[in-house]
Amino acid sequence: MGRIVVFIWAILLGQVVSYIGGALHGVTDYNFTGTVIVSLIACAIVMLIGEVAAPSNTKKSKK
């Protein structure tokens, strides 16, 4: 359930960033589908990095 919420927030924040960025650059057409795709890809990459870079819980015994 937590990952679904992360994807939903990624879509929402991606839409906001795309809208504001487009408004600042004077873009008149808004591409909803492209923004969703880029948001989901960025979210998947960040989640993958988080899983790979997470420290392991195994403790090494010192002898």
PyMOL commands that place a pseudoatom at each C-alpha (Angstrom):
pseudoatom trace, name=CA, resn=MET, resi=1, chain=A, elem=C, hetatm=0, pos=[0.000, 0.000, 0.000]
pseudoatom trace, name=CA, resn=GLY, resi=2, chain=A, elem=C, hetatm=0, pos=[2.858, 2.358, 0.791]
pseudoatom trace, name=CA, resn=ARG, resi=3, chain=A, elem=C, hetatm=0, pos=[4.322, 2.071, -2.691]
pseudoatom trace, name=CA, resn=ILE, resi=4, chain=A, elem=C, hetatm=0, pos=[0.980, 2.946, -4.266]
pseudoatom trace, name=CA, resn=VAL, resi=5, chain=A, elem=C, hetatm=0, pos=[0.839, 6.128, -2.205]
pseudoatom trace, name=CA, resn=VAL, resi=6, chain=A, elem=C, hetatm=0, pos=[4.383, 6.988, -3.302]
pseudoatom trace, name=CA, resn=PHE, resi=7, chain=A, elem=C, hetatm=0, pos=[3.419, 6.550, -6.973]
pseudoatom trace, name=CA, resn=ILE, resi=8, chain=A, elem=C, hetatm=0, pos=[0.322, 8.731, -6.503]
pseudoatom trace, name=CA, resn=TRP, resi=9, chain=A, elem=C, hetatm=0, pos=[2.399, 11.483, -4.876]
pseudoatom trace, name=CA, resn=ALA, resi=10, chain=A, elem=C, hetatm=0, pos=[4.983, 11.210, -7.640]
pseudoatom trace, name=CA, resn=ILE, resi=11, chain=A, elem=C, hetatm=0, pos=[2.267, 11.732, -10.247]
pseudoatom trace, name=CA, resn=LEU, resi=12, chain=A, elem=C, hetatm=0, pos=[0.801, 14.711, -8.382]
pseudoatom trace, name=CA, resn=LEU, resi=13, chain=A, elem=C, hetatm=0, pos=[4.140, 16.409, -7.788]
pseudoatom trace, name=CA, resn=GLY, resi=14, chain=A, elem=C, hetatm=0, pos=[5.223, 15.704, -11.364]
pseudoatom trace, name=CA, resn=GLN, resi=15, chain=A, elem=C, hetatm=0, pos=[2.081, 17.378, -12.665]
pseudoatom trace, name=CA, resn=VAL, resi=16, chain=A, elem=C, hetatm=0, pos=[2.667, 20.436, -10.497]
pseudoatom trace, name=CA, resn=VAL, resi=17, chain=A, elem=C, hetatm=0, pos=[6.312, 20.748, -11.560]
pseudoatom trace, name=CA, resn=SER, resi=18, chain=A, elem=C, hetatm=0, pos=[5.381, 20.279, -15.219]
pseudoatom trace, name=CA, resn=TYR, resi=19, chain=A, elem=C, hetatm=0, pos=[2.608, 22.866, -15.058]
pseudoatom trace, name=CA, resn=ILE, resi=20, chain=A, elem=C, hetatm=0, pos=[4.731, 25.479, -13.303]
pseudoatom trace, name=CA, resn=GLY, resi=21, chain=A, elem=C, hetatm=0, pos=[7.745, 24.796, -15.521]
pseudoatom trace, name=CA, resn=GLY, resi=22, chain=A, elem=C, hetatm=0, pos=[5.605, 25.060, -18.633]
pseudoatom trace, name=CA, resn=ALA, resi=23, chain=A, elem=C, hetatm=0, pos=[4.064, 28.301, -17.416]
pseudoatom trace, name=CA, resn=LEU, resi=24, chain=A, elem=C, hetatm=0, pos=[7.483, 29.794, -16.742]
pseudoatom trace, name=CA, resn=HIS, resi=25, chain=A, elem=C, hetatm=0, pos=[8.706, 28.864, -20.224]
pseudoatom trace, name=CA, resn=GLY, resi=26, chain=A, elem=C, hetatm=0, pos=[5.524, 30.033, -21.937]
pseudoatom trace, name=CA, resn=VAL, resi=27, chain=A, elem=C, hetatm=0, pos=[4.437, 26.595, -23.168]
pseudoatom trace, name=CA, resn=THR, resi=28, chain=A, elem=C, hetatm=0, pos=[0.803, 26.721, -24.244]
pseudoatom trace, name=CA, resn=ASP, resi=29, chain=A, elem=C, hetatm=0, pos=[0.049, 23.009, -24.658]
pseudoatom trace, name=CA, resn=TYR, resi=30, chain=A, elem=C, hetatm=0, pos=[0.051, 20.774, -21.573]
pseudoatom trace, name=CA, resn=ASN, resi=31, chain=A, elem=C, hetatm=0, pos=[1.079, 17.136, -22.036]
pseudoatom trace, name=CA, resn=PHE, resi=32, chain=A, elem=C, hetatm=0, pos=[-0.585, 15.146, -19.240]
pseudoatom trace, name=CA, resn=THR, resi=33, chain=A, elem=C, hetatm=0, pos=[0.390, 11.702, -20.532]
pseudoatom trace, name=CA, resn=GLY, resi=34, chain=A, elem=C, hetatm=0, pos=[4.046, 12.536, -21.020]
pseudoatom trace, name=CA, resn=THR, resi=35, chain=A, elem=C, hetatm=0, pos=[4.258, 14.040, -17.564]
pseudoatom trace, name=CA, resn=VAL, resi=36, chain=A, elem=C, hetatm=0, pos=[2.713, 10.948, -15.966]
pseudoatom trace, name=CA, resn=ILE, resi=37, chain=A, elem=C, hetatm=0, pos=[5.162, 8.673, -17.771]
pseudoatom trace, name=CA, resn=VAL, resi=38, chain=A, elem=C, hetatm=0, pos=[8.191, 10.746, -16.762]
pseudoatom trace, name=CA, resn=SER, resi=39, chain=A, elem=C, hetatm=0, pos=[6.925, 10.991, -13.166]
pseudoatom trace, name=CA, resn=LEU, resi=40, chain=A, elem=C, hetatm=0, pos=[6.458, 7.229, -12.872]
pseudoatom trace, name=CA, resn=ILE, resi=41, chain=A, elem=C, hetatm=0, pos=[9.865, 6.492, -14.384]
pseudoatom trace, name=CA, resn=ALA, resi=42, chain=A, elem=C, hetatm=0, pos=[11.552, 8.950, -12.005]
pseudoatom trace, name=CA, resn=CYS, resi=43, chain=A, elem=C, hetatm=0, pos=[9.658, 7.472, -9.054]
pseudoatom trace, name=CA, resn=ALA, resi=44, chain=A, elem=C, hetatm=0, pos=[10.650, 3.925, -10.015]
pseudoatom trace, name=CA, resn=ILE, resi=45, chain=A, elem=C, hetatm=0, pos=[14.313, 4.929, -10.316]
pseudoatom trace, name=CA, resn=VAL, resi=46, chain=A, elem=C, hetatm=0, pos=[14.295, 6.658, -6.927]
pseudoatom trace, name=CA, resn=MET, resi=47, chain=A, elem=C, hetatm=0, pos=[12.559, 3.682, -5.283]
pseudoatom trace, name=CA, resn=LEU, resi=48, chain=A, elem=C, hetatm=0, pos=[15.050, 1.289, -6.890]
pseudoatom trace, name=CA, resn=ILE, resi=49, chain=A, elem=C, hetatm=0, pos=[17.993, 3.331, -5.621]
pseudoatom trace, name=CA, resn=GLY, resi=50, chain=A, elem=C, hetatm=0, pos=[16.400, 3.351, -2.170]
pseudoatom trace, name=CA, resn=GLU, resi=51, chain=A, elem=C, hetatm=0, pos=[16.113, -0.437, -2.153]
pseudoatom trace, name=CA, resn=VAL, resi=52, chain=A, elem=C, hetatm=0, pos=[19.626, -1.049, -3.452]
pseudoatom trace, name=CA, resn=ALA, resi=53, chain=A, elem=C, hetatm=0, pos=[21.330, 1.551, -1.276]
pseudoatom trace, name=CA, resn=ALA, resi=54, chain=A, elem=C, hetatm=0, pos=[19.531, 0.592, 1.944]
pseudoatom trace, name=CA, resn=PRO, resi=55, chain=A, elem=C, hetatm=0, pos=[21.905, -0.631, 4.639]
pseudoatom trace, name=CA, resn=SER, resi=56, chain=A, elem=C, hetatm=0, pos=[21.570, -4.265, 5.598]
pseudoatom trace, name=CA, resn=ASN, resi=57, chain=A, elem=C, hetatm=0, pos=[20.367, -5.218, 9.071]
pseudoatom trace, name=CA, resn=THR, resi=58, chain=A, elem=C, hetatm=0, pos=[22.937, -7.978, 9.500]
pseudoatom trace, name=CA, resn=LYS, resi=59, chain=A, elem=C, hetatm=0, pos=[25.514, -7.231, 12.144]
pseudoatom trace, name=CA, resn=LYS, resi=60, chain=A, elem=C, hetatm=0, pos=[29.031, -8.508, 11.755]
pseudoatom trace, name=CA, resn=SER, resi=61, chain=A, elem=C, hetatm=0, pos=[30.457, -10.086, 14.846]
pseudoatom trace, name=CA, resn=LYS, resi=62, chain=A, elem=C, hetatm=0, pos=[33.840, -8.811, 15.939]
pseudoatom trace, name=CA, resn=LYS, resi=63, chain=A, elem=C, hetatm=0, pos=[36.307, -11.500, 16.937]
for i in range(1, 63): cmd.bond("trace and resi %d" % i, "trace and resi %d" % (i + 1))
show_as sticks, trace
zoom trace
